[in-house]
Amino acid sequence: MQVFLDDFAVYNRKGEHLDHLRLCLEKCRGYQLSLNLAKCVLGVTNGIFLGHIMSKEGLTVDPDKVKEILEAPTPTTTKALS
């Protein structure tokens, strides 16, 4: 059986990041999962993850993902809703 895991993030606010990262990587090793080092990003304070922007302030929606929805005209008739 092959299992593909695309993305995961290790995040916390209490300064125990390295401990949590170590535990996560140990679990990967324990289950014989391999990581693509070219896709690994470590030690960043913000970034885009699964359509959200992660930062020390928390999670926010990536504006590029909702741009068309926000710019869509407001429906004026019930027919325009369908």
Backbone as XML, in Angstrom:
<?xml version="1.0"?>
<chain id="A" units="angstrom">
  <residue number="1" name="MET">
    <atom name="N" x="0.850" y="-1.170" z="0.000"/>
    <atom name="CA" x="0.000" y="0.000" z="0.000"/>
    <atom name="C" x="0.898" y="1.237" z="0.000"/>
  </residue>
  <residue number="2" name="GLN">
    <atom name="N" x="0.515" y="2.232" z="-0.766"/>
    <atom name="CA" x="1.210" y="3.505" z="-0.758"/>
    <atom name="C" x="0.264" y="4.580" z="-0.263"/>
  </residue>
  <residue number="3" name="VAL">
    <atom name="N" x="0.771" y="5.431" z="0.588"/>
    <atom name="CA" x="-0.003" y="6.541" z="1.119"/>
    <atom name="C" x="0.769" y="7.819" z="0.829"/>
  </residue>
  <residue number="4" name="PHE">
    <atom name="N" x="0.078" y="8.810" z="0.318"/>
    <atom name="CA" x="0.720" y="10.088" z="0.032"/>
    <atom name="C" x="0.151" y="11.144" z="0.966"/>
  </residue>
  <residue number="5" name="LEU">
    <atom name="N" x="1.022" y="11.822" z="1.652"/>
    <atom name="CA" x="0.649" y="12.904" z="2.552"/>
    <atom name="C" x="1.283" y="14.164" z="1.982"/>
  </residue>
  <residue number="6" name="ASP">
    <atom name="N" x="0.456" y="15.070" z="1.499"/>
    <atom name="CA" x="0.995" y="16.245" z="0.820"/>
    <atom name="C" x="1.582" y="17.275" z="1.776"/>
  </residue>
  <residue number="7" name="ASP">
    <atom name="N" x="0.815" y="17.714" z="2.721"/>
    <atom name="CA" x="1.226" y="18.844" z="3.538"/>
    <atom name="C" x="0.939" y="18.599" z="5.008"/>
  </residue>
  <residue number="8" name="PHE">
    <atom name="N" x="1.827" y="19.088" z="5.838"/>
    <atom name="CA" x="1.523" y="19.210" z="7.254"/>
    <atom name="C" x="2.345" y="20.343" z="7.826"/>
  </residue>
  <residue number="9" name="ALA">
    <atom name="N" x="1.850" y="20.918" z="8.891"/>
    <atom name="CA" x="2.530" y="22.041" z="9.523"/>
    <atom name="C" x="2.701" y="21.734" z="10.998"/>
  </residue>
  <residue number="10" name="VAL">
    <atom name="N" x="3.803" y="22.170" z="11.542"/>
    <atom name="CA" x="4.060" y="22.059" z="12.974"/>
    <atom name="C" x="4.089" y="23.491" z="13.497"/>
  </residue>
  <residue number="11" name="TYR">
    <atom name="N" x="3.193" y="23.771" z="14.418"/>
    <atom name="CA" x="3.008" y="25.155" z="14.861"/>
    <atom name="C" x="2.610" y="25.152" z="16.324"/>
  </residue>
  <residue number="12" name="ASN">
    <atom name="N" x="3.123" y="26.080" z="17.078"/>
    <atom name="CA" x="2.646" y="26.321" z="18.438"/>
    <atom name="C" x="3.026" y="27.719" z="18.859"/>
  </residue>
  <residue number="13" name="ARG">
    <atom name="N" x="2.490" y="28.152" z="19.961"/>
    <atom name="CA" x="2.742" y="29.512" z="20.445"/>
    <atom name="C" x="3.578" y="29.531" z="21.723"/>
  </residue>
  <residue number="14" name="LYS">
    <atom name="N" x="3.929" y="28.403" z="22.253"/>
    <atom name="CA" x="4.532" y="28.379" z="23.581"/>
    <atom name="C" x="6.042" y="28.183" z="23.572"/>
  </residue>
  <residue number="15" name="GLY">
    <atom name="N" x="6.669" y="28.368" z="22.453"/>
    <atom name="CA" x="8.114" y="28.272" z="22.409"/>
    <atom name="C" x="8.658" y="26.853" z="22.449"/>
  </residue>
  <residue number="16" name="GLU">
    <atom name="N" x="7.806" y="25.869" z="22.262"/>
    <atom name="CA" x="8.238" y="24.476" z="22.275"/>
    <atom name="C" x="8.289" y="23.924" z="20.850"/>
  </residue>
  <residue number="17" name="HIS">
    <atom name="N" x="8.516" y="24.797" z="19.911"/>
    <atom name="CA" x="8.435" y="24.415" z="18.509"/>
    <atom name="C" x="9.403" y="23.290" z="18.160"/>
  </residue>
  <residue number="18" name="LEU">
    <atom name="N" x="10.639" y="23.396" z="18.576"/>
    <atom name="CA" x="11.614" y="22.365" z="18.231"/>
    <atom name="C" x="11.236" y="21.009" z="18.814"/>
  </residue>
  <residue number="19" name="ASP">
    <atom name="N" x="10.688" y="21.008" z="20.016"/>
    <atom name="CA" x="10.232" y="19.742" z="20.619"/>
    <atom name="C" x="9.101" y="19.135" z="19.795"/>
  </residue>
  <residue number="20" name="HIS">
    <atom name="N" x="8.151" y="19.974" z="19.374"/>
    <atom name="CA" x="7.030" y="19.478" z="18.569"/>
    <atom name="C" x="7.499" y="19.018" z="17.193"/>
  </residue>
  <residue number="21" name="LEU">
    <atom name="N" x="8.419" y="19.751" z="16.612"/>
    <atom name="CA" x="8.968" y="19.352" z="15.320"/>
    <atom name="C" x="9.683" y="18.012" z="15.440"/>
  </residue>
  <residue number="22" name="ARG">
    <atom name="N" x="10.459" y="17.849" z="16.489"/>
    <atom name="CA" x="11.168" y="16.582" z="16.722"/>
    <atom name="C" x="10.185" y="15.423" z="16.851"/>
  </residue>
  <residue number="23" name="LEU">
    <atom name="N" x="9.122" y="15.611" z="17.633"/>
    <atom name="CA" x="8.114" y="14.556" z="17.798"/>
    <atom name="C" x="7.461" y="14.200" z="16.467"/>
  </residue>
  <residue number="24" name="CYS">
    <atom name="N" x="7.154" y="15.218" z="15.670"/>
    <atom name="CA" x="6.530" y="14.987" z="14.375"/>
    <atom name="C" x="7.459" y="14.198" z="13.457"/>
  </residue>
  <residue number="25" name="LEU">
    <atom name="N" x="8.717" y="14.593" z="13.414"/>
    <atom name="CA" x="9.675" y="13.893" z="12.558"/>
    <atom name="C" x="9.944" y="12.474" z="13.058"/>
  </residue>
  <residue number="26" name="GLU">
    <atom name="N" x="9.915" y="12.270" z="14.367"/>
    <atom name="CA" x="10.059" y="10.911" z="14.910"/>
    <atom name="C" x="8.883" y="10.032" z="14.491"/>
  </residue>
  <residue number="27" name="LYS">
    <atom name="N" x="7.681" y="10.597" z="14.493"/>
    <atom name="CA" x="6.506" y="9.838" z="14.033"/>
    <atom name="C" x="6.658" y="9.465" z="12.561"/>
  </residue>
  <residue number="28" name="CYS">
    <atom name="N" x="7.138" y="10.400" z="11.757"/>
    <atom name="CA" x="7.364" y="10.106" z="10.334"/>
    <atom name="C" x="8.350" y="8.955" z="10.197"/>
  </residue>
  <residue number="29" name="ARG">
    <atom name="N" x="9.417" y="9.010" z="10.949"/>
    <atom name="CA" x="10.413" y="7.941" z="10.899"/>
    <atom name="C" x="9.807" y="6.621" z="11.375"/>
  </residue>
  <residue number="30" name="GLY">
    <atom name="N" x="9.026" y="6.678" z="12.455"/>
    <atom name="CA" x="8.411" y="5.474" z="13.008"/>
    <atom name="C" x="7.481" y="4.781" z="12.023"/>
  </residue>
  <residue number="31" name="TYR">
    <atom name="N" x="6.808" y="5.561" z="11.203"/>
    <atom name="CA" x="5.904" y="5.000" z="10.199"/>
    <atom name="C" x="6.577" y="4.874" z="8.830"/>
  </residue>
  <residue number="32" name="GLN">
    <atom name="N" x="7.873" y="5.059" z="8.808"/>
    <atom name="CA" x="8.693" y="4.937" z="7.597"/>
    <atom name="C" x="8.205" y="5.853" z="6.479"/>
  </residue>
  <residue number="33" name="LEU">
    <atom name="N" x="7.838" y="7.066" z="6.854"/>
    <atom name="CA" x="7.449" y="8.072" z="5.871"/>
    <atom name="C" x="8.697" y="8.835" z="5.463"/>
  </residue>
  <residue number="34" name="SER">
    <atom name="N" x="8.795" y="9.135" z="4.186"/>
    <atom name="CA" x="9.935" y="9.929" z="3.740"/>
    <atom name="C" x="9.447" y="11.318" z="3.356"/>
  </residue>
  <residue number="35" name="LEU">
    <atom name="N" x="10.298" y="12.289" z="3.563"/>
    <atom name="CA" x="9.967" y="13.670" z="3.263"/>
    <atom name="C" x="10.798" y="14.143" z="2.082"/>
  </residue>
  <residue number="36" name="ASN">
    <atom name="N" x="10.217" y="14.979" z="1.268"/>
    <atom name="CA" x="10.928" y="15.569" z="0.150"/>
    <atom name="C" x="11.583" y="16.849" z="0.668"/>
  </residue>
  <residue number="37" name="LEU">
    <atom name="N" x="12.881" y="16.796" z="0.888"/>
    <atom name="CA" x="13.577" y="17.939" z="1.471"/>
    <atom name="C" x="13.471" y="19.197" z="0.608"/>
  </residue>
  <residue number="38" name="ALA">
    <atom name="N" x="13.300" y="19.028" z="-0.694"/>
    <atom name="CA" x="13.160" y="20.191" z="-1.571"/>
    <atom name="C" x="11.868" y="20.960" z="-1.273"/>
  </residue>
  <residue number="39" name="LYS">
    <atom name="N" x="10.893" y="20.283" z="-0.676"/>
    <atom name="CA" x="9.618" y="20.939" z="-0.372"/>
    <atom name="C" x="9.500" y="21.339" z="1.091"/>
  </residue>
  <residue number="40" name="CYS">
    <atom name="N" x="10.474" y="20.999" z="1.914"/>
    <atom name="CA" x="10.422" y="21.326" z="3.340"/>
    <atom name="C" x="10.799" y="22.783" z="3.569"/>
  </residue>
  <residue number="41" name="VAL">
    <atom name="N" x="10.048" y="23.434" z="4.410"/>
    <atom name="CA" x="10.340" y="24.808" z="4.805"/>
    <atom name="C" x="10.358" y="24.821" z="6.324"/>
  </residue>
  <residue number="42" name="LEU">
    <atom name="N" x="11.481" y="25.180" z="6.893"/>
    <atom name="CA" x="11.631" y="25.161" z="8.345"/>
    <atom name="C" x="11.977" y="26.547" z="8.874"/>
  </residue>
  <residue number="43" name="GLY">
    <atom name="N" x="11.521" y="26.832" z="10.070"/>
    <atom name="CA" x="11.906" y="28.056" z="10.754"/>
    <atom name="C" x="11.292" y="29.337" z="10.212"/>
  </residue>
  <residue number="44" name="VAL">
    <atom name="N" x="10.154" y="29.240" z="9.561"/>
    <atom name="CA" x="9.512" y="30.449" z="9.044"/>
    <atom name="C" x="8.490" y="30.961" z="10.044"/>
  </residue>
  <residue number="45" name="THR">
    <atom name="N" x="8.222" y="32.243" z="10.009"/>
    <atom name="CA" x="7.228" y="32.824" z="10.912"/>
    <atom name="C" x="5.886" y="33.049" z="10.245"/>
  </residue>
  <residue number="46" name="ASN">
    <atom name="N" x="5.832" y="32.910" z="8.910"/>
    <atom name="CA" x="4.555" y="33.011" z="8.211"/>
    <atom name="C" x="4.675" y="32.329" z="6.855"/>
  </residue>
  <residue number="47" name="GLY">
    <atom name="N" x="3.523" y="32.018" z="6.280"/>
    <atom name="CA" x="3.505" y="31.374" z="4.976"/>
    <atom name="C" x="2.099" y="30.974" z="4.596"/>
  </residue>
  <residue number="48" name="ILE">
    <atom name="N" x="1.950" y="30.475" z="3.376"/>
    <atom name="CA" x="0.646" y="30.036" z="2.885"/>
    <atom name="C" x="0.580" y="28.518" z="3.037"/>
  </residue>
  <residue number="49" name="PHE">
    <atom name="N" x="-0.501" y="28.043" z="3.637"/>
    <atom name="CA" x="-0.680" y="26.620" z="3.894"/>
    <atom name="C" x="-2.135" y="26.265" z="3.660"/>
  </residue>
  <residue number="50" name="LEU">
    <atom name="N" x="-2.387" y="25.404" z="2.671"/>
    <atom name="CA" x="-3.738" y="24.921" z="2.367"/>
    <atom name="C" x="-4.742" y="26.061" z="2.200"/>
  </residue>
  <residue number="51" name="GLY">
    <atom name="N" x="-4.332" y="27.103" z="1.472"/>
    <atom name="CA" x="-5.243" y="28.199" z="1.184"/>
    <atom name="C" x="-5.414" y="29.206" z="2.305"/>
  </residue>
  <residue number="52" name="HIS">
    <atom name="N" x="-4.617" y="29.104" z="3.336"/>
    <atom name="CA" x="-4.675" y="30.051" z="4.448"/>
    <atom name="C" x="-3.300" y="30.661" z="4.663"/>
  </residue>
  <residue number="53" name="ILE">
    <atom name="N" x="-3.272" y="31.847" z="5.223"/>
    <atom name="CA" x="-2.017" y="32.481" z="5.569"/>
    <atom name="C" x="-1.781" y="32.248" z="7.047"/>
  </residue>
  <residue number="54" name="MET">
    <atom name="N" x="-0.667" y="31.581" z="7.349"/>
    <atom name="CA" x="-0.297" y="31.312" z="8.734"/>
    <atom name="C" x="0.715" y="32.363" z="9.169"/>
  </residue>
  <residue number="55" name="SER">
    <atom name="N" x="0.490" y="32.952" z="10.323"/>
    <atom name="CA" x="1.437" y="33.913" z="10.870"/>
    <atom name="C" x="1.353" y="33.854" z="12.383"/>
  </residue>
  <residue number="56" name="LYS">
    <atom name="N" x="2.194" y="34.625" z="13.045"/>
    <atom name="CA" x="2.151" y="34.614" z="14.501"/>
    <atom name="C" x="0.850" y="35.216" z="15.027"/>
  </residue>
  <residue number="57" name="GLU">
    <atom name="N" x="0.124" y="35.955" z="14.176"/>
    <atom name="CA" x="-1.180" y="36.489" z="14.569"/>
    <atom name="C" x="-2.292" y="35.446" z="14.453"/>
  </residue>
  <residue number="58" name="GLY">
    <atom name="N" x="-2.032" y="34.339" z="13.761"/>
    <atom name="CA" x="-3.022" y="33.278" z="13.586"/>
    <atom name="C" x="-3.240" y="32.960" z="12.119"/>
  </residue>
  <residue number="59" name="LEU">
    <atom name="N" x="-4.390" y="32.364" z="11.819"/>
    <atom name="CA" x="-4.744" y="31.983" z="10.455"/>
    <atom name="C" x="-5.684" y="33.016" z="9.844"/>
  </residue>
  <residue number="60" name="THR">
    <atom name="N" x="-5.421" y="33.353" z="8.588"/>
    <atom name="CA" x="-6.336" y="34.208" z="7.832"/>
    <atom name="C" x="-6.501" y="33.590" z="6.447"/>
  </residue>
  <residue number="61" name="VAL">
    <atom name="N" x="-7.559" y="33.962" z="5.783"/>
    <atom name="CA" x="-7.823" y="33.444" z="4.442"/>
    <atom name="C" x="-6.877" y="34.125" z="3.462"/>
  </residue>
  <residue number="62" name="ASP">
    <atom name="N" x="-6.366" y="33.361" z="2.513"/>
    <atom name="CA" x="-5.531" y="33.912" z="1.447"/>
    <atom name="C" x="-6.428" y="34.724" z="0.525"/>
  </residue>
  <residue number="63" name="PRO">
    <atom name="N" x="-6.211" y="36.040" z="0.416"/>
    <atom name="CA" x="-7.089" y="36.880" z="-0.409"/>
    <atom name="C" x="-7.161" y="36.434" z="-1.868"/>
  </residue>
  <residue number="64" name="ASP">
    <atom name="N" x="-6.102" y="35.843" z="-2.383"/>
    <atom name="CA" x="-6.135" y="35.367" z="-3.766"/>
    <atom name="C" x="-7.153" y="34.252" z="-3.962"/>
  </residue>
  <residue number="65" name="LYS">
    <atom name="N" x="-7.443" y="33.497" z="-2.904"/>
    <atom name="CA" x="-8.387" y="32.382" z="-3.001"/>
    <atom name="C" x="-9.840" y="32.850" z="-3.019"/>
  </residue>
  <residue number="66" name="VAL">
    <atom name="N" x="-10.115" y="34.016" z="-2.479"/>
    <atom name="CA" x="-11.503" y="34.491" z="-2.393"/>
    <atom name="C" x="-11.739" y="35.759" z="-3.212"/>
  </residue>
  <residue number="67" name="LYS">
    <atom name="N" x="-10.755" y="36.147" z="-3.998"/>
    <atom name="CA" x="-10.839" y="37.392" z="-4.774"/>
    <atom name="C" x="-12.077" y="37.433" z="-5.671"/>
  </residue>
  <residue number="68" name="GLU">
    <atom name="N" x="-12.318" y="36.366" z="-6.434"/>
    <atom name="CA" x="-13.460" y="36.357" z="-7.362"/>
    <atom name="C" x="-14.785" y="36.421" z="-6.617"/>
  </residue>
  <residue number="69" name="ILE">
    <atom name="N" x="-14.858" y="35.778" z="-5.472"/>
    <atom name="CA" x="-16.103" y="35.814" z="-4.689"/>
    <atom name="C" x="-16.354" y="37.226" z="-4.179"/>
  </residue>
  <residue number="70" name="LEU">
    <atom name="N" x="-15.305" y="37.860" z="-3.667"/>
    <atom name="CA" x="-15.463" y="39.212" z="-3.125"/>
    <atom name="C" x="-15.785" y="40.235" z="-4.209"/>
  </residue>
  <residue number="71" name="GLU">
    <atom name="N" x="-15.294" y="39.994" z="-5.424"/>
    <atom name="CA" x="-15.515" y="40.939" z="-6.516"/>
    <atom name="C" x="-16.765" y="40.641" z="-7.330"/>
  </residue>
  <residue number="72" name="ALA">
    <atom name="N" x="-17.443" y="39.541" z="-7.045"/>
    <atom name="CA" x="-18.659" y="39.190" z="-7.795"/>
    <atom name="C" x="-19.752" y="40.216" z="-7.503"/>
  </residue>
  <residue number="73" name="PRO">
    <atom name="N" x="-20.539" y="40.549" z="-8.509"/>
    <atom name="CA" x="-21.624" y="41.517" z="-8.274"/>
    <atom name="C" x="-22.684" y="40.923" z="-7.347"/>
  </residue>
  <residue number="74" name="THR">
    <atom name="N" x="-23.284" y="41.767" z="-6.574"/>
    <atom name="CA" x="-24.343" y="41.343" z="-5.671"/>
    <atom name="C" x="-25.570" y="40.988" z="-6.498"/>
  </residue>
  <residue number="75" name="PRO">
    <atom name="N" x="-26.160" y="39.797" z="-6.266"/>
    <atom name="CA" x="-27.352" y="39.410" z="-7.029"/>
    <atom name="C" x="-28.512" y="40.371" z="-6.724"/>
  </residue>
  <residue number="76" name="THR">
    <atom name="N" x="-29.244" y="40.701" z="-7.769"/>
    <atom name="CA" x="-30.384" y="41.609" z="-7.594"/>
    <atom name="C" x="-31.727" y="40.932" z="-7.791"/>
  </residue>
  <residue number="77" name="THR">
    <atom name="N" x="-31.684" y="39.672" z="-8.290"/>
    <atom name="CA" x="-32.937" y="38.930" z="-8.480"/>
    <atom name="C" x="-32.734" y="37.523" z="-7.936"/>
  </residue>
  <residue number="78" name="THR">
    <atom name="N" x="-33.840" y="36.832" z="-7.685"/>
    <atom name="CA" x="-33.728" y="35.450" z="-7.210"/>
    <atom name="C" x="-33.157" y="34.547" z="-8.302"/>
  </residue>
  <residue number="79" name="LYS">
    <atom name="N" x="-33.414" y="34.866" z="-9.562"/>
    <atom name="CA" x="-32.873" y="34.069" z="-10.671"/>
    <atom name="C" x="-31.341" y="34.163" z="-10.696"/>
  </residue>
  <residue number="80" name="ALA">
    <atom name="N" x="-30.797" y="35.316" z="-10.325"/>
    <atom name="CA" x="-29.342" y="35.495" z="-10.319"/>
    <atom name="C" x="-28.669" y="34.670" z="-9.231"/>
  </residue>
  <residue number="81" name="LEU">
    <atom name="N" x="-29.423" y="34.186" z="-8.260"/>
    <atom name="CA" x="-28.867" y="33.358" z="-7.193"/>
    <atom name="C" x="-28.582" y="31.943" z="-7.649"/>
  </residue>
  <residue number="82" name="SER">
    <atom name="N" x="-29.216" y="31.478" z="-8.705"/>
    <atom name="CA" x="-29.031" y="30.085" z="-9.138"/>
    <atom name="C" x="-27.974" y="29.933" z="-10.193"/>
  </residue>
</chain>
